[in-house]
């Protein structure tokens, strides 16, 4: 009998009014690196069309279950409320070990905080316009623009978007120097050795900056970002583990 390590089960809840469908395939490819998307739901008012391009073709190809909620009152978002209610039901069911909240809306800040209070992970996926409050409420926040830069988006999803959307680029948010982030992370980690593993550094950075991502700086991997920075020495062990130290540490 073969044994395998099961991936964490995740509930992926999408705000259809606040996330364009052009990111759909890339979102679920990213989620697959975090765990198994065992619950896939999208919330919106589909009665008047397809909000943000979320057509039936897209939903069917990715096995996303649509939850229709009519906008009965102007200024009130029934689908947001439904998403929150379902999230709390899923939370107390014990069926998942984490959530992926796909939205750029700060209204979900308290939901993310409440889920984390119960000891479950919350991963956020949203556009660069996402308010800091929601970003910081997540364990990790992933910018949708970083995902769309890959060539993985299916032709089905691409064909549903106007050409102007596929070429649109959002001005990047001003980023803090990655060198300073790494140096501060090293200072926070208490150990005698001058060498720090990349995972130690990454975890220390994301503890205060959930949206830290090497893709924000034009690199797909953390190690390639560090390699481009001055002031660090890299050591590889066993082909997989990578350690880093400040070059000034050589003189100690």
LOSE-891930 format. One record per atom (N, C-alpha, C, O, CB): residue in one letter; x, y, z. Coordinates in pm, whole numbers, plus 50000, padded with zeros to 5 digits. Glycine has a CB too. Layout:
<gutors>
AXYZ/...
</gutors>
This chain:
<gutors>
X500864988150000/X500005000050000/X500895012450000/X501775013650085/X499035000150124/X500675021649906/X501485033649899/X500915044449988/X499695045350006/X501595038649755/X501785052550042/X501345063550127/X501775076650063/X502815077249996/X501915062250271/X501005086950083/X501335100050029/X500915110850128/X499955109150204/X500645102349891/X501625121750126/X501295132950213/X500175140850149/X500315146050038/X502535141950238/X499045141850219/X497905148950163/X498135163950172/X498705168950268/X496605144950236/X497665170950071/X497785185450069/X496715191650158/X495645185750177/X497665190849925/X496975203450213/X495935210150293/X494735213450207/X494875218150094/X496495223050358/X493545210950261/X492315213850188/X491965228650204/X491955233950315/X491145204850239/X491685235150092/X491425249450094/X490065252650036/X489595246049943/X492515256850018/X489425262950091/X488185268250036/X488515280949960/X488985290750018/X487115270950148/X488275280849828/X488545292449744/X487225299749721/X486325294449655/X489225288249608/X487115311849774/X485895319749764/X486205332449685/X487065340349724/X485325323149905/X485505334349574/X485805345049480/X484705355649480/X483515352349474/X485995339449338/X485095368149488/X484185379549476/X484105383249329/X485005389849276/X484665391749563/X483045379049262/X482925380849116/X482885395449075/X483295398948965/X481695373849064/X482385404149164/X482265418349131/X483595425649144/X483705437249104/X481225424949219/X484585419049201/X485815426149237/X487085419649184/X488195423949217/X485915427049385/X486935409349100/X488115402649044/X487835398648900/X486935390648875/X488505390249130/X488585403948804/X488355400548663/X488635385948633/X489535379848690/X489225409348574/X487835380348542/X487955366148506/X489245363048431/X489615351348420/X486785361948422/X489935373248380/X491175370548305/X492245364248393/X493215358648341/X491705383348244/X492085365148524/X493055359148616/X492675344848655/X493425338248727/X493175367648740/X491545339948609/X490955327548661/X491905315648662/X492155309848768/X489755324048581/X492425311948547/X493295300148540/X494555301948624/X494965292748695/X493685297248395/X495155313748616/X496375316348692/X496125315748842/X497005311648918/X496955330048653/X494945319948886/X494615319349028/X494655304949078/X495245302149183/X493225325549054/X494015295949004/X493955282149051/X495285274849035/X495555265349108/X492865274648976/X496105279148942/X497465273548934/X498275277749056/X499075270049109/X498165277948804/X498065290149099/X498765294949219/X498245287649343/X499025283749430/X498575310249236/X496945285749351/X496345278749465/X496875264549475/X497045259349586/X494805278649452/X497145258149362/X497655244449365/X499015243349432/X499405232649478/X497735238949223/X499745254549438/X501035254549508/X500845256149658/X501785254149735/X501935265649454/X499645259849700/X499345261849842/X498615249949903/X498755247150022/X498515274349861/X497845242849822/X497075231549871/X496045227249768/X496135230749651/X496385234950003/X495065219549814/X494005214449726/X492775223349735/X492235225349843/X493635199849762/X492345228749622/X491145237149618/X489905228349622/X489255226249519/X491145246249491/X489595223249739/X488495213649750/X487125220249744/X486145213749707/X488625205849878/X487045233049779/X485805240749767/X486095252549675/X487015260349700/X485265245549908/X485295253849569/X485505264549472/X484165271649448/X483285266149383/X486095258949337/X484035283649500/X482775290749487/X483015305149445/X484025311349479/X481995290349619/X482045310449368/X482105324449325/X480765330949355/X479715324749339/X482465325549174/X480805343449398/X479605350449444/X479395363249365/X480325371149347/X479705353549594/X478165365249317/X477845377349243/X476435376949190/X475705367149207/X478825379249129/X476055387849125/X474745388749061/X474945386148911/X475355395048837/X474055402649086/X474655374048870/X474855369948730/X473595372048647/X473575368648528/X475275355348724/X472545377548707/X471255378748636/X471325388948523/X470595387748424/X470155382648734/X472175399048537/X472245409348435/X473415407648340/X473755416948266/X472325422748499/X474015396048341/X475175393648256/X476245385848330/X475955377648417/X475755406848205/X477475388548295/X478585381248357/X479535391348420/X480385396948351/X479335372348253/X479415393848551/X480275403848615/X481745400648594/X482195389448617/X479965404648763/X482505410748552/X483955409648533/X484355398248439/X485485393248448/X484615407748667/X483455394248349/X483785383848251/X483655369548300/X484145360448232/X485145385948205/X483025367248415/X482895353648469/X481745346448399/X480655344948454/X482655354048623/X482015341948276/X481005334848197/X480975320048234/X481875314748299/X481285336548048/X479915313448190/X479735299348221/X480905290748174/X481275281148241/X478445294248158/X481485294248058/X482625286548006/X483775286248106/X484385275848129/X483095292547872/X484065297948165/X485155299148260/X484865290948386/X485715283448434/X485405313848297/X483645292548437/X483275285548560/X483305270448540/X483795263048627/X481875289948607/X482795265748429/X482755251348402/X484155245548386/X484435234648436/X481925248548276/X485035252848316/X486375247648290/X487195246148417/X488135238148422/X487105256548193/X486855253948520/X487615253548645/X486795247648761/X487225248248876/X488075267548681/X485635242148730/X484775235648830/X484425245048944/X484425241149061/X485455223148885/X484115257648909/X483725267649010/X482205267749020/X481515268548919/X484275281848973/X481695267049142/X480245267349165/X479805281849184/X480285288749274/X479845258549289/X478875286349099/X478395300149106/X477255301249207/X476335293049208/X477925305048968/X477325311549291/X476265314449388/X475635327749348/X476235338349364/X476825314849535/X474415326949296/X473705338649247/X473055346149364/X472365340149447/X472635334649143/X473285359249369/X472675367549472/X472235380749409/X473055388749364/X473655370049591/X470935382949406/X470375394949345/X470675407249430/X470665406749553/X468865393349326/X470955418349361/X471165431049430/X469795437249457/X469315445549380/X472085440749346/X469185433149567/X467815437549596/X467725452149639/X466695458649620/X467225428849704/X468805457249696/X468795471049744/X470015478449692/X471135473249699/X468755471549897/X469805490349639/X470915498149588/X471905501549700/X471505505849808/X470405511049521/X473185499549673/X474215502949771/X474515491749868/X475445492949948/X473805514849848/X473765480849863/X474015469449951/X474495457749867/X473865454249767/X472745465650032/X475605451549906/X476175440549829/X475775427249890/X476425422449983/X477695441749820/X474715421449838/X474215408849891/X475215397549873/X475295388649958/X472905405149825/X475975397849763/X476925386849738/X478075387049837/X478575376449875/X477475387749595/X478515398849881/X479565399749984/X479085393450114/X479825386050179/X479965414350007/X477855396550150/X477295391050274/X477175375950264/X477475368750359/X475915397350305/X476725371050148/X476585356550128/X477945349650138/X478055338850196/X475935353649991/X478975355850081/X480335350050089/X480775348750234/X481335338550274/X481345358850010/X480525359150312/X480935358850454/X480175348050530/X480765340750610/X480685372650519/X478875347050505/X478065336850574/X478565322850540/X478725314450629/X476565338250536/X478805320250413/X479295307150371/X480675304350430/X480965293150471/X479355306350217/X481515314550434/X482855312750491/X482775308450637/X483535299750680/X483675325550479/X481875314350712/X481735310750853/X481175296550868/X481565289250959/X480835320750926/X480245292850779/X479715279150782/X480825269050753/X480935258750820/X478565277650679/X481645272050652/X482755263150617/X483755262450730/X484275251750763/X483435267850487/X484035274050790/X484985274550902/X484595265051013/X485425257551064/X485095288750957/X483315265451051/X482855257251164/X482565242751124/X482315234251211/X481615263351224/X482585239850994/X482375225950951/X483615217450975/X483515205250987/X481985225550803/X484775223850981/X486025216451000/X486495209050876/X487355200350886/X485885206751111/X485955212450759/X486285205150637/X487575209950572/X488175202650492/X485155206450538/X488015222050605/X489215227450541/X490205232250645/X489855234350762/X488845239050446/X491445233850601/X492485238950691/X492915253050654/X493815258750716/X493695229750690/X492275258750552/X492605272350514/X491655277750409/X490865270350350/X494015272950462/X491735290950387/X490885297850292/X491725305850195/X492805310650229/X489885306850365/X491205307250073/X491765316649975/X490655326449942/X489655322649879/X492315309149845/X490805338849983/X489805349149957/X490275357249837/X491305364049842/X489585358350081/X489515356549728/X489905362949603/X489085375649586/X487935375149544/X489705353349481/X489695386849619/X489015399749611/X490025410849636/X491075408549696/X487845400549712/X489695422849591/X490505434649621/X489745443949715/X490085455649728/X490885442049491/X488735438649779/X487805446449862/X488205445750009/X488345434850065/X486375441349844/X488395457250070/X488775457750211/X487655453250304/X487885451250423/X489215471950248/X486435451750251/X485315447150334/X485555433250391/X484915429350489/X484025447050253/X486475425650332/X486735412050381/X487855411550484/X488305400750522/X487085403050265/X488305423150529/X489395423650628/X489005416550757/X489765408350809/X489765438250658/X487835419750808/X487405413450935/X487185398550919/X487455390851011/X486125420150987/X486695394250803/X486515379950778/X487855372750785/X487975362350849/X485835377550642/X488855378350718/X490195372150720/X490735371350863/X491305361150902/X491165380150632/X490565381950939/X491045382051077/X490315371651162/X490915364851244/X490865395951139/X489005370651141/X488195361151220/X488605346751191/X488695338651283/X486695363051191/X488845343551067/X489265329951031/X490615326751093/X490815315751144/X489325328350877/X491535336251089/X492865333951146/X492815332551298/X493645325651357/X493815345251107/X491845339151361/X491665337651506/X491345323251543/X491625318751655/X490545346851556/X490755315951448/X490425301851470/X491595292651437/X491475280451449/X489225297951386/X492715298351398/X493915290351373/X494055285251231/X494915276851205/X493925278951464/X493235290051139/X493325285850999/X494075296250917/X494065308150950/X491915283450940/X494725291750813/X495465300850724/X494495308050631/X493495302350587/X496525293150643/X494825320450600/X494065328150502/X495045333750400/X495965341250435/X493235339650570/X494845330150275/X495635335450165/X494735344850085/X493625341250048/X496215323850074/X495225356750059/X494465366349980/X495025367449840/X496245366949821/X494455379950048/X494155369049742/X494575371649605/X493755383549556/X492525383049553/X494385359049512/X494445394249517/X493765406249471/X494685414749387/X495875411749374/X493235414249589/X494135425249331/X494925434149247/X495735443849332/X495545444749453/X494015441749150/X496625451249267/X497515460349338/X496765471249414/X497305477049508/X498475466649242/X495535474049374/X494735484349439/X494195479949576/X493615488049647/X493585488249349/X494385467349612/X493845462149738/X494345470249857/X495555472149871/X494215447449755/X493455475049944/X493865482650061/X494765474550155/X494635462350165/X492645487550137/X495665481650222/X496635475150311/X495955467450423/X496495457350469/X497575485550370/X494795471950467/X494115465250579/X493815450650546/X494055441750628/X492815472550613/X493285448150425/X492985434350386/X494255426550362/X494355414950401/X492105434050259/X495245432850298/X496535426250273/X497135421250404/X497555409750413/X497515435850203/X497175429750504/X497825426350630/X497015416850717/X497545410850811/X498105438850708/X495725415350685/X494895405850760/X495145391450715/X494755382050784/X493415409350744/X495775389750598/X496045376350544/X497405371250590/X498305379050620/X495975376550391/X497525358050595/X498845352250623/X499795355450509/X500965358550531/X498745336850643/X499285354650387/X500055357950269/X499115364050166/X497995359350149/X500785345450211/X499595374350099/X498765380849997/X499505380549865/X500685384049857/X498415395550038/X498805376349759/X499405374549626/X498745384249529/X497515384649517/X499245359849577/X499555391849460/X499035401449363/X498635394449234/X499405386849175/X500065412349335/X497425397149192/X496915390749070/X497735394548948/X497885386548856/X495445394449048/X498265406748945/X499055411148830/X500295402448811/X500725400148698/X499475425648847/X500855397548921/X502015388548910/X501615375348844/X502405369348771/X502615385849049/X500405370948870/X499935358348812/X499635359948665/X499935350948586/X498695353248886/X499065371048626/X498665372848486/X499845374548394/X499705373448272/X497755384848473/X501035377148451/X502205378948367/X502705365748310/X503525365648218/X503305385548445/X502205354448364/X502635341448313/X501855338248186/X500875344848153/X502425330448419/X502315327948114/X501635323847991/X500645312648015/X500215306047921/X502655319447888/X500265310548143/X499465298848176/X497965300948158/X497205291248162/X499735294848317/X497535313448139/X496105315848127/X495555308648004/X496115309547896/X495805330948118/X494465301648023/X493915293547914/X493395302147801/X492995313547822/X492805284547965/X493405296647679/X492895303947564/X491405306647578/X490895316447524/X493175296247437/X490705297847650/X489265299847670/X489015312647746/X488165320747706/X488655288047745/X489755314647855/X489565326647937/X490015338947860/X489345349247864/X490335325448069/X491145337947790/X491645349347715/X490635354047611/X490455366047590/X492975345847648/X489985344547546/X489075348047438/X487845355347488/X487145361747409/X488675335747364/X487555354447616/X486385360847671/X486635375247713/X485695382247749/X485885353047788/X487895379847708/X488235393147751/X488505402347632/X489075397947533/X489435392747843/X488105414847640/X488415424247532/X489925425747517/X490665424347615/X487775438047560/X490375428447395/X491815429547369/X492455440247455/X493595438647498/X492065432647223/X491735451147483/X492305461947563/X492635457347704/X493575462347766/X491345473747569/X491865447647755/X492115442647890/X493375434147895/X494125434847992/X490925434547940/X493635426247792/X494785417447794/X496085425047785/X497145419747821/X494695407547682/X496035437647737/X497255445447724/X497385456047833/X498415462747842/X497305451847589/X496355457747914/X496375468048017/X497415464748123/X497535453248165/X494995469748080/X498155474748167/X499145472948273/X498895483248381/X498655494948353/X500585474148217/X498955478948504/X498765487948617/X500125492648666/X501055484648676/X497975481048731/X500245505448698/X501515510648748/X501875503548877/X501025502648966/X501445525948769/X503095498548890/X503475490949008/X503475499349135/X503805511249133/X504825484848988/X503085493049245/X503145499549375/X504605501149416/X505425492349391/X502345491549481/X504925512449478/X506295514749521/X506705504249623/X506025502249724/X506445528949580/X507805497449595/X508255486349679/X509425490549767/X510285498349727/X508655474549592/X509425485249888/X510555487449977/X511745479349926/X511565468649867/X510205483450124/X512935484349948/X514145477649900/X514195463349950/X514115461050071/X515395485349945/X514345453349860/X514415439349905/X515645436949993/X515605428550083/X514455429949784/X516725444249970/X517915442750053/X517625446450197/X518035439550289/X519065451249998/X516915457450215/X516565461750352/X515625451750418/X515755448950537/X515925475650350/X514685446450341/X513755436550397/X514505424150445/X514225418850552/X512695432550292/X515465419550365/X516235407650401/X517105410350523/X517195401950613/X517105403150283/X517745421950526/X518615425250640/X517805426350770/X518245421650874/X519355438450614/X516625432350762/X515785433350883/X515305419650928/X515215416851047/X514575442550857/X514995410950829/X514575397450863/X515685390050936/X515435383151035/X514155389750736/X516915391350888/X518055384950954/X518215390051097/X518535382351188/X519335387450875/X518005402951117/X518135408751251/X517075403351346/X517305402151467/X518045423951244/X515885400051291/X514795395051377/X514985380451416/X514495376151520/X513475396551306/X515695372951333/X515895358651361/X517005357051465/X518125361551444/X516245350851229/X516675350651574/X517655349051682/X518395335851667/X517825325151688/X516955349751820/X519655336651630/X520495324851618/X521965329351619/X522265341051593/X520165316851488/X522855319951648/X524265323251654/X524925323051517/X525855330751491/X524985313651747/X524455314451430/X525075313051298/X524825325451212/X523775331751221/X524535300551228/X525805328651128/X525655339651033/X524845335550910/X524405344150833/X527025344650989/X524645322550892/X523915317350776/X522435315750809/X522075310550915/X524515303750729/X521575320250719/X520125319250734/X519565312350610/X519965315350498/X519465333350755/X518635303050631/X518015296650514/X517035306450450/X516495315350516/X517295283450555/X516815304550320/X515875313250249/X514465312250308/X513735322150313/X515845309650101/X514095300250354/X512755298650412/X512625306550541/X511575312350568/X512455283750437/X513695306750624/X513685314750745/X513475329550712/X512655336350774/X514995312950823/X514225334250615/X514155348350578/X512775351650521/X512175361750558/X515255351750477/X512285343250430/X510985345650368/X509865346050471/X508995354650465/X510695335050265/X509885336650567/X508855336350671/X508935348750760/X507905354250800/X509005323750757/X510155353150790/X510315365050875/X509815377650804/X509225386350867/X511795366750915/X510045378550674/X509575390150599/X508055390150591/X507425400450615/X510175390250459/X507465378550558/X506005377950541/X505255379450673/X504055382050672/X505625364850474/X505945377750785/X505285379750914/X504815394150928/X503825396850997/X506225376051029/X505515403450865/X505135417550871/X504685423050735/X504015433350729/X506295425850924/X505045416150626/X504655420550491/X504065408650416/X504775402150339/X505885426550413/X502775405650437/X502165393950374/X502205394150222/X502085383750158/X500745392650419/X502375406050162/X502375406850016/X503785405949957/X503965408349838/X501715419749972/X504775402450040/X506125401049986/X506165389549886/X505685378549914/X507155398750099/X506735392149770/X506785382249664/X507925386149571/X507985397549526/X505405381349586/X508845376949541/X509935380449449/X509435385349314/X510135392649245/X510855368649429/X508225381249276/X507665385649149/X507365400649149/X507275406849043/X506385377949118/X507225406649269/X507055421149276/X508285428449225/X508215440049185/X506755425349420/X509435421449227/X510705427449185/X511215421549053/X512365423549016/X511755425449294/X510335414348983/X510705409248852/X511405395848852/X512015392148751/X511555418948785/X511325388148963/X511985375148970/X510955364649010/X510125367049098/X513165375249071/X511005353148946/X510045342548977/X510415335049104/X509555329149169/X509945332848862/X511705335149141/X512155327949260/X512905337249354/X513575346649311/X513045315949221/X512785334449484/X513455342449586/X514975341849569/X515655351949584/X513055337549726/X515495329949539/X516945328349529/X517525336849416/X518605342449431/X517305313649507/X516805338049304/X517335346149194/X517315360949229/X518165368649184/X516515343649066/X516345365049310/X516305378849357/X517525381749444/X518195391949427/X515005381649435/X517805372749539/X518945374749630/X520255374849553/X521155382649585/X518975363649738/X520355366249452/X521585365549373/X521905378849303/X523065381849276/X521475354449269/X520875386649274/X521075399349204/X521415410849298/X521785421749253/X519825402849125/X521305408449428/X521555419049526/X523005419149570/X523625408549583/X520635417449647/X523535430949594/X524885432249650/X524835430849801/X523855434849865/X525515445749609/X525895425249858/X525985424550003/X525615411250064/X525565409950186/X525145434850061/X525345401049980/X524975387950033/X525805376949967/X526195378049851/X523485385250011/X526055366450043/X526735354449994/X525765342850002/X525035341550100/X528045351550075/X525755334449900/X524825323149894/X525565309949901/X526625308349840/X523975323849766/X524995300549975/X525565287149988/X524465276949964/X523395277750023/X526235285150128/X524745267149875/X523785256549846/X524245243649911/X525415240149907/X523605254649694/X523275236549972/X523585223950041/X522625213149993/X521405215149994/X523495225550195/X523165201949952/X522325190649912/X521465193349791/X520545185649764/X521465186750024/X521735203949719/X520995206649596/X519655213349615/X519075218349518/X520795194049524/X519145213749738/X517835219649761/X517865231249860/X517245241549836/X516875209149810/X518575229649969/X518605240150071/X519575251150033/X520725248649997/X518975234350207/X519095263450041/X519905275150009/X520005283850133/X518995287050196/X519315283149888/X521235287750167/X521465296350283/X522115309350238/X522805309850136/X522345289250387/X521895319850316/X522385333150281/X523005339550405/X522555337450517/X521235342050225/X524045347450383/X524595355750490/X525085368950431/X525325370050310/X525745348350566/X525235378850518/X525785391550473/X527265389650442/X527955382350513/X525565402650578/X527745396250337/X529155394750302/X530055399850412/X531185395150426/X529455401950171/X529585409450489/X530385414750600/X530615404250707/X531545405450788/X529705426850660/X529755393750709/X529885383350810/X531115374950788/X531545368050880/X528675374450810/X531715375350668/X532925367450640/X534085371850731/X534955363850764/X533335368950493/X534065384450769/X535175389750844/X535095386550992/X536035389151067/X535255404550824/X533955380851035/X533785377851178/X534565365351218/X534535361351334/X532295375951211/
</gutors>
